[in-house]
Amino acid sequence: MAKTYQVDPAHSTINFTVKHMMISKVKGEFKDFHVEANGQPDDLANARVNVTIKAASIDTNNSDRDNHLRSGDFFDVEQHEDIVFESTSFRSKGGGEFELTGNLTIRGTTREETFEVEYEGSAKDPWGNLKHAFTGDGSINREDYGLTWNQALEAGGVLVDKKVKFDFELQFTESEA
């Protein structure tokens, strides 16, 4: 029987890293997101995953930078509130490792992306709820999504790299579909 899995936001994170000035890395996270998965627990090949991230919830631990990232130079959160991922395939690579492919929409642009996912295990919490954990990572070219703002550096290179790496840790609670 198909099951529905709701993300547990208290035990889940979506983080990112981007190079700054070609020499250091800035890390951040999205604080407000919803993830729902649906499928057979014993056969994830047919699983479907939908992710909605509130772009305004970006947090790099620097309010000036966060406000710039929310502006029209980057996410333009007044026009594009959500970052959305809708899966199209969940392919097993064996050993609890998967490739998750789907359509990622940022700032009104949709592109197919593939991410690496690992099943970390399942356990019942002290209240009898069955939990499932997954981790994953990937990278995207931010310029593919219209996030093209940058500044050239005097010594060469640019202020903000176009490659954005991200990782996520998601814990789900199982319920009947």
N, C-alpha and C positions, 0 to 999 in steps of 0.2 A: 504494500500500500504506500502511495506517495505521502511524504511528510513535508511539512513546512518548517523552516528553521528561521528563527528571528535572531538577529545579532544582539548580543548582550553588550550594550555600550559601556558599561562599567569595567568590562574586561576586554575591550577591543580598541585598537588604534589604527589610524591611517597616517603615515609619516612620509616626508619627502626630504631630499637633499639636492642642492644645486650649488655648483661652484661659483664663487664670487671672486672677481678680479683675477681669475685663472689660477689662484694660489690657495684659496681656502674654501671651506664648505659652509653653507648656511643650511641649518636644519629647521624643519617646522612640521606642523601637523594640522589636520583638519579636525576640529572639535565636535562638529555637528554632522552626523551622517546616519543613514539608515541602510541596512543590508538585509535583504530577504532572499533565502534560497529555498528551492523546492525540488524534491526528487526522491528516489529510492535510496535508503541508507546503505544497501548492499551493492548498488550499482550507480556510481556517480556519473557515468557516461551520459546519462540523460538529465542530469541536474541543470537547473537554471538559476542564475544568480543575477539579482538586480541591486544596484548600488546607487544611492542618491546622496551626494555630498553638498552641503550648503557652502558655497564658495566664500561667503562672508565670514565663515568660521575659521578661516586660515589664521594660524598663530605661529609666528617665528620668534616670539619672545622680544619683539621690538615693535611698539605701536606705530611708529612712523613708517617702518618698512611694511607692516601689515596693511596700513591704510593705503600705501602706494600700490600694493598687490591687489587691493580691492577696487582700485580706480580703473578708469578706461585704459590706462597704459597696460594693464594686465587682465584680470578677470572680469572687469566691468560688471560688478555684482548687481548694480541697479538694473541693468538690462538682461543679465544672465545669472540668475540666482543659484542655479544648480549645475553641478557636474554630475553626469549620469553615465553609468556603465550597465549595459544589458548583454548578458552572455549569449553566445551562439553555439559554443561547444565547450566541453569539459573532458579532455582526453587524458586517459591514464598513461603514464610513462613507466608504471610499475613501482613497487616499493613505497606506496603512499605519495608519490609525486605525480603532479598533473600539469597540463598546459590548459589554461583558461583563456579562451578567445571570445571576444565580443566587440560591441560597438561602444566606443567611448566618445561622449559629447562634452566638449568644453567650449564655452563662449560661442555656442551655436554651430560649431563645426564638429562633425561626426567622422570618426575614422576607426577602422578595425585595428585592434591591438591584442597582443597575446602576452600573458603573464604567467610566471612560474608559481605554482601553489604546492604546498606540502600539507598533508593531513597529519596533525600532531597527536590525535587520539581522542578518545571519548571517556567520560566518567560521569557518575551521578554526583550531584552536589548534596550537601547535608539535608536539603529539603526534598530530595527525591527527583529533581529535574535532571534529565539527561542532557549533558553538554557535549559539544563537539568543537574542536579547535583546529584552525587552519592558519598557516602563515604563508606569506607570498612576497614576491618582489618583481620589479620590472623597471623599465625606463621608457620615457617618451621624449620626443622632440617638441618642446613647447611652441616653437614657431609654426609647427603643423596646425596648431589650434588658434592661430592669430595672436599669440602672446609674443609679440616681436620687439617690444621696447628693449632698448639697450643703449649703451654708450661705449664708444671706442676708448681704449686706454692709450695714454701717451707712449708707453713702452711697447705697445702692441697688444693684441687681444681685445677682449670686451669685458665689461663690468659683470654681466650675468651670462653664464653658459646656457646654451640652448637645450642641452641634455638635462632632464630632470629624472633622478632616480627616486623610487619610492618603495616602501615596504609596508606591509600590513600584518596585523595579528588580530584575528577575528575568532570570537567564541560565540557559538550559537546555542540556543535552547530549542529543543525539538518539541514539535506538537503535531497532532494529526491534521492532515490537509482537509 
